[in-house]
Amino acid sequence: ARPRSRSTICREAYRCFSLSFSCVSTMAYTRGAVRRTAMFLRGSLARSLGSTRASRLAALRARGACARLSGAAPDGSGAGVRVGPIDTLLIANRGEIACRIARTARSMGIRTVAVYSEADRAAAHVQAADTAVCVGPPPSAESYLRGALLLDVARDTGAQAIHPGYGFLSENAPFAQSVYDAGLIFVGPPSSAIDAMGSKSASKHIMERAGVPVVPGYHGDDQSDDHLAAEAQRIGFPVLIKAVLGGGGKGMRIVHDANEFADALASARREATKSFNDDRVLVEKFVQNPRHIEVQVFCDTRGNAVYLFERDCSVQRRHQKVLEEAPAPNITAELRARLGETAVAAARAVGYVGAGTVEFIFDNDTQEFYFMEMNTRLQVEHPVTELVTGTNLVEWQLRVARGERLPQLQNDLSLHGHAVEARVYAENPARNFLPATGRLHMCQVPTGDGVRVDTGVREGDEVSIYYDPMISKLICWGPTRTMAIDRLTAALRNYHIAGVETNISFLHRAADHSDFRDARLDTNFIARNEKDLLHLQDTGANSSDVGAALAAAASLLHATREAAQVARELGDPHSPWSCDSTSHFRVGGQPEETTVSLFRGDEEKPIDVVLEQGGAGGAICARIGEHRIPLQSLAIDDDGRSVTAECNGRRYVSPLCIYSETSASHVNLWIDGQRHDFRLPLRDHGDGGDGAGSGAGVVVTPMPGKIVSVAVAKGVAVKKGDPLLILEAMKMEHTIRAPCDGVVADIADKVGLQVQDG
């Protein structure tokens, strides 16, 4: 009988293909015939797509079934999915995701193999695995990105499967294909799906043909500067330049007018080349009031596909996500189902297998959504989905890779509560989120009900210039969105890191902001609330002075304790330091007062704290200018990680970290969740400067990195804010600008040179 509508044709075809696929799973000898039939019928279906939403979704499902049967992507390119038993798994990644995979694999009885660079020899992910193999020097291109070497390691260690994690080679189609060709299991989608969806331009062509809405733009092959500039004019500014491959904000620039386009294009291409070895870009209309909503999808090799609901990732800086939550707030049940069905249909259209995320731009003004891209891997923010669905997505990945059916089908899945994730980075939000490097002298993570911390670093580890500066993911669950946010803000107050700058205080202000709490979300959230988020709120002179007083007193107590320890080790009973007492702030005599000069953060003006002794009960009074701060019952705990004191009727118990570097000792303590960072110079601090170590008229790099471009020449006049050079650090480009008007007198360093901060 002839069906009456196109949507019916598509639905009936999908049912037939799903049944055929199930048969093929158990009757391998029929695969060749079914593949040829599927390829023929897939082309017929493409010509019969209807215009209604039901027709499009049904047709997408049918085309996805055809793609899986034929082992091909929609463009007909070859692909393969290998499944089978896994008793040894090679984890081709590092950091927190490698630790995460290792934990789940161990719980499933799977032996794990870690790989590491020379810089990561003592890293947490190395310790988390059953065995580990060094794969080269610190740069990623010489270690973690050496696909052929990773295959050799897998063979040598007896691994049947390779899990790529995210980043590095996780979305590299040639690597996925090489794993398949080597007879190993790639824990991820077939290379054809990575190839189809990994290219932003190609994937949008696929979605356009499938009827999925996409943002207006140019996704073509002509990559000449003039043509791209002309397309930008045609689309209309503002536009977004995006690298065709990759993600994570790399190779992405917003351009507001034609005058900015050439420089933005050049910068995006350089960054795309370094991150993805491909400088192709696309140009799209920049939606000015958007939300970033993405859908977690999962497909197995048995024809099953589900969506595990959506996440809102609108709070971003430099196109990189900062806060993520699930489910997305203010999404109706009807819209949630439509998003999910569209995402599953998109995955089916490319014969997808495994975990993937379909990302949409949601226009707040029109309530319409547009396909943006598909990430063919596990996302950084997957824990929020796990917490609201009660699933373990890494376990799902490994089960699918073993050829098992999805643990749950669509009707089995439901939402429970709300989860919010904050990405803790080594960076300085006040300096345009400049990445930071250094040693983690203190790393105290929060605990409690509904609190989860995924991390790949430990106290004492180094945050280097070679890799992404993310320290951890802090995820909090609650039965309601309000409770989840409350738990997150409380956890951030109790997250203590010293040794590197972090965004913890910024995250707390963002999560506690009224716009976030009230779900007034869009990707301009940070820019719109910059004054509230990026500038420290005035906590009042009293709180600031108490912090300085405690820091000064704690530094002297710490020095006294260390001196006493040395005296005991030397066995000198006559040493004035042989008794560990607060009365020995100075050697000899009966000290009455001591002055400690502190510098707060990067400030160049010292704070002189005068500590007076001899009060009742051994009390100390700190004096800063005319402000007197009594400190009673002052003490440091045995391990030197907490200082306590009573001040004006309030008892303070502050986490404490004192450490020394080349030029200064540092005192970090926390009051009401706010970090107070002071330094005590070990040598003459010098004159002037701008906080980055530069003198008058001298511009220095604010962090280690490689100079990739110099925009000026000797003798050129510049205005304040003009770009001087571009520094590449931690896989991102950073523009160093002129701090004032002037003339370039000299340029000390050249393009390609690796420089240190300062």
PyMOL commands that set and color helices and strands:
alter all, ss='L'
color gray80, all
select helices_A, chain A and resi 6-26+28-47+53-70+95-107+118-120+124-128+140-142+147-157+173-181+191-198+200-210+225-235+258-276+333-349+382-389+393-401+410-412+429-431+481-493+504-511+514-517+525-528+530-534+540-570+616-618
alter helices_A, ss='H'
color red, helices_A
select strands_A, chain A and resi 88-91+111-116+131-134+161-163+185-186+217-218+239-243+252-255+281-285+290-299+305-317+320-326+354-363+369-375+418-425+427-428+434-435+438-439+442-444+451-455+462-463+470-478+496-498+593-600+607-612+620-624+627-636+642-647+650-660+664-671+674-681+705-710+717-718+723-729+732-737+742-743+754-755
alter strands_A, ss='S'
color yellow, strands_A
deselect
rebuild
show_as cartoon
